[in-house]
Amino acid sequence: MLVLLGLLGAFTAPLAAQDRLPPAPYAYEQLRDPAKEARAKALMEELRCLVCQGQSIADSDAPLAGDMRHEVRSKIAAGESPDEIKAWLVARYGNWVSYDPPFDRATAFLWLGPLLFLLLGGWLAFGRFRRGASDDAEDSA
């Protein structure tokens, strides 16, 4: 009986973890000033949703993305610049929140990785083609 109650509790625990709080005021409400809303929207397109990771906070329906949209709009309405807001979010959530992380020691592999893989692929292809050419020369001899 205790095992059954334990299993029931384990399977219902995720239901209790659901977000029941109402969304932040600016999560789904635009700013009244169209120029400020345009700046906020442009910044939200540059920021990655930490839950979805493949979407910007402008496109995500995750509660965390809504909270981040609220913060962006609130700070834009208060007169902060998009660069200041982005720096604040990066300080809070790390470089991962930005679709354009800076080049530094922590993100070097992110920037140089594709080049390294391209060079490795070229080196392997060159070796394979060279070996194939020598095999063809031996077959014709």
Sine and cosine of phi, psi and omega as CSV:
sin_phi,cos_phi,sin_psi,cos_psi,sin_omega,cos_omega
0.00,0.00,-0.68,0.74,0.02,-1.00
-0.91,0.41,-0.57,0.82,0.03,-1.00
-0.91,0.42,-0.67,0.75,0.01,-1.00
-0.90,0.43,-0.67,0.74,0.05,-1.00
-0.91,0.41,-0.61,0.79,0.05,-1.00
-0.90,0.44,-0.69,0.72,0.04,-1.00
-0.90,0.43,-0.66,0.75,0.03,-1.00
-0.88,0.47,-0.66,0.75,0.04,-1.00
-0.91,0.42,-0.61,0.79,0.00,-1.00
-0.92,0.39,-0.59,0.81,-0.03,-1.00
-0.99,0.12,-0.37,0.93,0.02,-1.00
-1.00,-0.10,-0.16,0.99,0.00,-1.00
-0.86,0.51,-0.65,0.76,0.03,-1.00
-0.88,0.48,-0.50,0.87,0.03,-1.00
-0.91,0.40,-0.58,0.81,0.02,-1.00
-0.95,0.31,-0.34,0.94,-0.04,-1.00
-1.00,0.07,-0.05,1.00,-0.02,-1.00
-0.90,0.43,0.54,-0.84,-0.03,-1.00
-0.98,0.21,0.91,-0.42,0.00,-1.00
-0.97,-0.25,0.00,1.00,-0.01,-1.00
-0.97,0.24,0.55,-0.84,0.08,-1.00
-0.93,0.36,0.44,-0.90,0.00,-1.00
-0.91,0.42,0.43,-0.90,0.05,-1.00
-0.88,0.48,0.48,-0.88,-0.11,-0.99
-0.82,0.58,-0.68,0.73,-0.04,-1.00
-1.00,-0.06,0.21,0.98,0.01,-1.00
-0.91,0.40,-0.64,0.77,-0.04,-1.00
-0.81,-0.58,0.14,0.99,-0.03,-1.00
-0.90,-0.43,0.77,-0.64,-0.03,-1.00
-0.99,0.16,0.36,-0.93,0.08,-1.00
-0.95,0.31,0.47,-0.88,-0.02,-1.00
-0.94,0.33,-0.56,0.83,0.00,-1.00
-0.99,0.14,0.90,-0.44,-0.05,-1.00
-0.88,0.48,-0.55,0.83,0.01,-1.00
-0.92,0.38,-0.68,0.73,0.03,-1.00
-0.92,0.39,-0.63,0.77,0.03,-1.00
-0.90,0.43,-0.61,0.80,0.03,-1.00
-0.90,0.43,-0.65,0.76,0.05,-1.00
-0.91,0.41,-0.67,0.75,0.01,-1.00
-0.90,0.43,-0.70,0.72,-0.01,-1.00
-0.89,0.46,-0.67,0.74,0.02,-1.00
-0.88,0.47,-0.66,0.75,0.02,-1.00
-0.93,0.37,-0.65,0.76,-0.01,-1.00
-0.90,0.45,-0.48,0.88,0.05,-1.00
-0.95,0.32,-0.39,0.92,-0.02,-1.00
-1.00,0.02,-0.14,0.99,-0.09,-1.00
-0.95,-0.30,0.72,-0.69,-0.04,-1.00
-1.00,0.07,0.66,-0.75,0.12,-0.99
-0.95,0.32,0.78,-0.62,-0.04,-1.00
-0.97,0.24,-0.29,0.96,0.03,-1.00
-1.00,0.01,-0.77,0.63,-0.06,-1.00
-0.99,0.17,-0.59,0.80,0.05,-1.00
0.91,0.42,-0.32,0.95,0.05,-1.00
-0.96,-0.26,-0.04,1.00,-0.04,-1.00
-0.85,-0.53,0.44,-0.90,0.13,-0.99
-0.98,0.19,0.24,-0.97,0.02,-1.00
-0.93,0.36,-0.34,0.94,0.04,-1.00
-0.94,0.33,-0.49,0.87,-0.07,-1.00
-0.99,-0.16,-0.28,0.96,-0.12,-0.99
-0.99,0.10,0.56,-0.83,0.08,-1.00
-0.98,-0.21,0.11,0.99,0.00,-1.00
-0.91,0.40,0.59,-0.81,0.02,-1.00
-0.84,0.54,-0.60,0.80,0.02,-1.00
-0.90,0.43,-0.63,0.77,0.05,-1.00
-0.90,0.44,-0.62,0.78,0.07,-1.00
-0.88,0.47,-0.67,0.75,0.05,-1.00
-0.90,0.44,-0.63,0.78,0.01,-1.00
-0.93,0.37,-0.63,0.78,0.08,-1.00
-0.88,0.48,-0.64,0.77,0.04,-1.00
-0.88,0.48,-0.72,0.70,0.01,-1.00
-0.88,0.47,-0.70,0.72,-0.01,-1.00
-0.88,0.48,-0.76,0.65,-0.03,-1.00
-0.91,0.42,-0.64,0.77,0.01,-1.00
-0.89,0.45,-0.68,0.74,-0.02,-1.00
-0.95,0.31,-0.59,0.81,0.08,-1.00
-0.90,0.44,-0.69,0.73,0.02,-1.00
-0.89,0.45,-0.51,0.86,0.01,-1.00
-0.99,0.17,-0.09,1.00,0.08,-1.00
0.98,-0.18,0.10,0.99,0.02,-1.00
-0.97,0.25,0.47,-0.88,0.00,-1.00
-0.99,0.13,0.42,-0.91,0.05,-1.00
-0.85,0.53,-0.57,0.82,0.02,-1.00
-0.91,0.41,-0.63,0.77,0.03,-1.00
-0.91,0.41,-0.66,0.75,-0.01,-1.00
-0.92,0.40,-0.69,0.73,0.01,-1.00
-0.89,0.45,-0.67,0.75,0.03,-1.00
-0.89,0.46,-0.64,0.77,0.03,-1.00
-0.90,0.43,-0.68,0.73,0.00,-1.00
-0.93,0.37,-0.62,0.79,0.05,-1.00
-0.92,0.40,-0.63,0.77,0.05,-1.00
-0.90,0.43,-0.56,0.83,-0.04,-1.00
-0.99,0.16,-0.69,0.72,-0.12,-0.99
-0.94,-0.35,-0.16,0.99,-0.01,-1.00
1.00,-0.08,0.12,-0.99,-0.04,-1.00
-0.90,0.43,-0.35,0.94,-0.04,-1.00
-0.88,0.48,-0.43,0.90,-0.05,-1.00
-0.94,0.35,-0.34,0.94,-0.04,-1.00
-0.99,-0.14,0.68,-0.73,0.10,-0.99
-0.96,0.28,-0.24,0.97,0.00,-1.00
-0.81,-0.59,0.96,0.28,-0.05,-1.00
-0.94,0.35,0.47,-0.88,0.01,-1.00
-0.95,0.32,0.39,-0.92,0.07,-1.00
-0.99,0.12,0.92,-0.40,0.09,-1.00
-0.52,-0.85,-0.13,-0.99,-0.07,-1.00
-0.88,0.47,-0.61,0.79,-0.04,-1.00
-0.95,0.30,-0.47,0.88,-0.06,-1.00
-0.94,-0.34,0.18,0.98,-0.04,-1.00
-0.87,0.50,-0.69,0.72,0.00,-1.00
-0.91,0.42,-0.57,0.82,0.04,-1.00
-0.87,0.49,-0.64,0.77,-0.01,-1.00
-0.99,0.13,-0.63,0.77,-0.09,-1.00
-1.00,-0.06,-0.26,0.97,-0.02,-1.00
-0.82,0.57,-0.76,0.65,0.02,-1.00
-0.86,0.51,-0.62,0.79,0.04,-1.00
-0.91,0.41,-0.66,0.75,0.03,-1.00
-0.89,0.45,-0.68,0.74,0.02,-1.00
-0.92,0.40,-0.60,0.80,0.05,-1.00
-0.91,0.42,-0.69,0.72,0.05,-1.00
-0.90,0.43,-0.66,0.75,0.04,-1.00
-0.89,0.46,-0.70,0.72,0.04,-1.00
-0.89,0.46,-0.66,0.75,0.04,-1.00
-0.90,0.44,-0.66,0.75,0.02,-1.00
-0.90,0.43,-0.69,0.72,0.03,-1.00
-0.91,0.41,-0.67,0.75,0.01,-1.00
-0.91,0.42,-0.67,0.74,0.02,-1.00
-0.88,0.48,-0.70,0.72,0.03,-1.00
-0.89,0.45,-0.64,0.77,0.01,-1.00
-0.92,0.38,-0.69,0.72,0.00,-1.00
-0.92,0.38,-0.62,0.78,0.00,-1.00
-0.92,0.40,-0.68,0.74,0.04,-1.00
-0.91,0.41,-0.62,0.79,0.03,-1.00
-0.91,0.42,-0.60,0.80,0.01,-1.00
-0.93,0.36,-0.62,0.78,0.02,-1.00
-0.94,0.33,-0.55,0.83,0.08,-1.00
-0.90,0.43,-0.65,0.76,0.02,-1.00
-0.91,0.42,-0.61,0.79,0.00,-1.00
-0.92,0.39,-0.60,0.80,0.03,-1.00
-0.94,0.33,-0.59,0.80,0.00,-1.00
-0.92,0.39,-0.58,0.82,-0.03,-1.00
-0.98,0.18,-0.28,0.96,-0.02,-1.00
-0.99,0.13,0.00,0.00,0.00,0.00
